[in-house]
């Protein structure tokens, strides 16, 4: 994906939530949440079902507005933007939905190209860009297949390809390995590592799987060998830099229960946090 470069990532931080409240008739889900995601960083959102992880992703993508507080993404206070303003802005955000959310009646190629056709991109450019992102996720051979012909892991990888079609500086992942077998999960994590370490993509990733977060914190993608390598085996400062790019944030009872580095959550004696470690 030569077109996906580190250019244009000029905002610091990439994502800011400031005193965000959001809820529905049943009550508030998030109560005064404040955090930041720095450029080229991966922030892992953990928490039990219903604690607001997916809501957070939707607010970061401008798909949902908070009841109060502000959400600033790439220097834009999207919580104050109109729908007309948000439509072009969302092209800068890739969203990988938990179930893939592919159009059943469209081929893989048509699914991936959907945004480009909405933007009236020339057909000859669409074809080359679709093949490029499908090649990135190692699924170029599926371009004419329907979603019903794909495995669950393949659908998830097509979803990643679709999220990348506009070369976004930020990608939001909603439980990207949920329901997948261990081998397929490792393939998804490898793709996320590659996006982070080769293309400098900023990520906000919601998951129930703490092991996914530790994989992102303790490994990096080596572009020379095209392999995922443990940070401890790299004898220079690059490994430490990559490890620092992954942090954890745990939601509980509407607020942030924990925010910190991988080593902090791994060594914590807090009973609630230890539930995620077992």
C-alpha positions in Angstrom: 0.0 0.0 0.0 2.5 2.6 -1.2 -0.2 5.3 -1.2 -0.8 5.0 2.6 2.1 7.1 3.9 2.9 9.0 7.1 2.2 12.3 5.4 -0.7 14.3 6.6 -0.4 13.1 10.2 0.2 16.6 11.6 -2.2 16.7 14.5 -1.2 16.2 18.1 -3.0 14.3 19.7 -4.9 12.4 17.0 -8.0 11.9 19.2 -9.2 13.7 22.3 -12.3 12.9 24.4 -12.9 15.7 27.0 -15.5 15.2 29.7 -17.7 13.1 27.5 -21.1 12.0 28.7 -23.4 9.8 26.6 -26.5 7.8 27.5 -30.0 6.7 26.5 -33.4 6.3 28.2 -32.0 3.5 30.4 -29.3 5.9 31.8 -25.8 7.2 31.3 -23.3 4.8 29.8 -20.2 7.1 29.9 -19.9 9.7 32.6 -17.3 12.4 32.1 -14.7 10.3 30.1 -11.5 12.1 29.3 -8.5 10.6 27.3 -6.2 11.1 24.4 -4.7 9.0 21.6 -1.4 10.2 20.3 -0.4 10.0 16.6 0.7 6.5 15.6 -0.4 5.1 19.0 -2.7 2.2 19.6 -5.1 2.6 22.5 -6.8 -0.7 23.6 -10.3 -0.2 25.1 -11.2 -3.0 27.5 -14.4 -3.4 29.5 -17.3 -5.7 30.1 -20.2 -5.8 27.6 -22.3 -2.6 27.8 -19.5 -0.4 29.2 -19.4 1.9 26.2 -16.5 0.6 24.1 -18.4 0.6 20.8 -20.1 3.9 21.6 -16.6 5.4 22.0 -15.6 4.2 18.5 -18.8 5.6 17.0 -18.2 9.0 18.6 -14.6 9.0 17.3 -16.0 8.3 13.8 -18.6 11.0 14.1 -21.4 8.4 13.9 -22.8 9.4 17.3 -22.7 12.7 19.2 -22.1 12.8 23.0 -24.8 14.3 25.2 -22.1 16.7 26.5 -18.4 17.1 26.3 -16.2 17.3 23.2 -14.6 14.9 20.8 -11.7 16.2 18.8 -10.3 14.1 15.9 -7.4 15.3 13.7 -7.9 18.8 14.9 -11.6 18.9 14.3 -14.2 19.1 17.0 -16.5 16.6 15.4 -19.0 16.7 18.3 -19.9 20.2 16.9 -19.9 19.4 13.2 -23.1 19.1 11.1 -23.8 15.9 9.1 -22.9 17.8 5.9 -19.5 18.6 7.4 -19.1 15.1 8.8 -19.6 13.2 5.5 -16.3 14.2 3.9 -14.5 14.1 7.3 -15.4 10.4 7.8 -13.2 9.6 4.7 -10.2 10.2 7.0 -11.4 7.5 9.5 -11.4 3.7 8.8 -13.9 1.7 10.8 -13.6 -2.1 11.1 -17.0 -3.4 12.4 -17.1 -6.5 14.6 -19.2 -8.5 12.2 -17.6 -7.2 9.0 -20.8 -5.4 7.9 -20.3 -6.3 4.3 -23.1 -5.9 1.7 -24.3 -9.5 1.0 -25.4 -8.7 -2.6 -22.1 -7.2 -3.6 -18.8 -8.9 -4.5 -15.7 -8.4 -2.4 -14.4 -5.9 -4.9 -17.7 -3.9 -5.0 -17.8 -3.8 -1.2 -14.2 -2.5 -1.0 -14.9 0.0 -3.8 -18.2 1.3 -2.3 -16.8 4.5 -0.8 -14.7 5.3 -3.9 -17.8 5.0 -6.2 -19.7 7.2 -3.8 -16.9 9.8 -4.3 -17.2 9.3 -8.1 -13.6 8.2 -8.4 -12.6 7.1 -11.9 -13.2 3.4 -12.5 -9.7 2.7 -13.7 -8.3 4.2 -10.4 -10.9 2.3 -8.4 -9.8 -1.1 -9.8 -6.1 -0.5 -9.0 -6.8 0.8 -5.5 -9.2 -2.1 -4.7 -6.6 -4.6 -5.8 -3.9 -2.8 -3.8 -5.8 -3.0 -0.5 -6.9 -6.6 -1.1 -3.3 -7.5 -1.8 -2.4 -5.9 1.5 -4.8 -8.2 3.4 -3.7 -11.1 1.1 -7.2 -11.6 -0.4 -6.8 -10.3 -4.0 -8.0 -13.7 -5.3 -11.5 -13.0 -3.7 -12.3 -9.8 -5.7 -15.1 -11.5 -7.6 -16.5 -13.6 -4.7 -19.5 -12.9 -2.6 -19.3 -12.5 1.2 -21.3 -15.8 1.6 -18.4 -17.6 0.0 -15.9 -16.3 2.6 -14.9 -17.6 6.0 -15.4 -15.4 9.1 -11.7 -14.4 9.1 -11.7 -13.6 5.4 -14.8 -11.3 5.9 -12.9 -9.5 8.7 -9.9 -9.0 6.4 -12.2 -7.6 3.7 -13.6 -5.3 6.2 -10.1 -4.1 7.0 -9.4 -3.6 3.3 -12.6 -1.6 2.9 -11.6 0.6 5.9 -8.2 1.3 4.2 -9.5 2.2 0.8 -9.2 6.0 1.5 -5.8 5.6 3.1 -7.0 7.0 6.5 -4.6 8.1 9.2 -6.9 6.7 11.9 -8.5 3.2 12.0 -11.1 2.2 14.6 -11.4 -1.5 15.3 -14.5 -3.0 17.0 -13.5 -6.4 18.4 -11.5 -7.3 15.3 -10.8 -10.9 16.5 -14.1 -11.7 18.2 -15.4 -15.2 17.3 -12.3 -16.1 15.3 -10.0 -19.1 15.8 -6.5 -18.5 17.2 -4.7 -18.8 13.9 -7.1 -16.4 12.1 -6.9 -14.0 15.1 -3.1 -13.9 14.7 -3.5 -13.0 11.0 -5.7 -10.0 12.0 -3.2 -8.9 14.6 -0.4 -9.1 12.1 -2.3 -6.8 9.8 -2.9 -4.3 12.6 0.8 -4.4 13.5 1.8 -3.9 9.9 -0.5 -0.8 9.6 1.0 0.6 12.8 4.6 -0.1 12.2 5.0 0.4 8.5 2.4 3.1 7.7 2.1 4.9 11.0 -1.7 4.4 11.4 -3.2 5.6 14.7 -5.7 3.0 16.2 -8.4 2.9 18.7 -9.2 -0.8 19.3 -12.1 -2.1 21.4 -11.8 -5.7 22.5 -12.6 -8.3 25.2 -9.3 -10.1 24.5 -6.4 -8.8 26.6 -4.1 -11.1 24.7 -4.7 -9.0 21.6 -3.5 -5.9 23.4 -0.4 -7.6 24.7 0.4 -8.9 21.2 0.3 -5.3 19.9 2.4 -4.1 22.8 5.0 -6.8 22.8 5.5 -7.5 19.1 6.2 -5.4 16.0 6.2 -5.9 12.3 9.6 -6.0 10.7 9.3 -4.6 7.1 12.6 -6.1 6.0 11.7 -9.7 6.9 7.9 -9.1 6.6 7.5 -11.0 9.9 6.1 -10.2 13.3 9.0 -10.1 15.8 9.0 -9.9 19.6 10.3 -6.6 20.8 12.8 -8.3 23.1 14.6 -9.8 20.1 15.3 -6.4 18.5 18.6 -5.1 19.8 17.9 -1.4 19.2 15.5 1.3 20.4 12.9 0.5 17.8 11.3 -2.2 19.9 10.9 0.0 22.9 9.4 2.7 20.7 6.8 0.3 19.3 6.0 -1.1 22.7 5.3 2.4 24.0 2.8 3.0 21.2 0.3 0.6 22.8 -1.6 1.6 26.0 -4.6 0.2 27.8 -7.8 1.9 29.0 -10.4 0.0 31.0 -14.0 1.1 31.4 -16.1 0.4 34.5 -19.3 1.8 35.8 -19.4 4.6 33.2 -15.8 5.9 33.8 -12.2 5.1 33.2 -11.1 2.5 35.8 -7.5 2.2 34.5 -5.3 3.9 31.9 -1.7 3.0 31.5 1.1 1.1 29.9 1.2 -2.7 29.2 3.6 -3.3 32.1 1.4 -1.5 34.5 -1.7 -3.5 33.8 0.3 -6.8 33.6 1.7 -6.2 37.1 -1.4 -4.8 38.7 -2.7 -6.5 41.8 -6.1 -4.9 41.5 -8.7 -7.7 41.7 -10.9 -6.2 38.9 -8.0 -5.8 36.5 -6.7 -9.3 37.3 -9.9 -10.7 35.9 -8.7 -9.6 32.5 -5.4 -11.4 33.0 -6.9 -14.8 33.7 
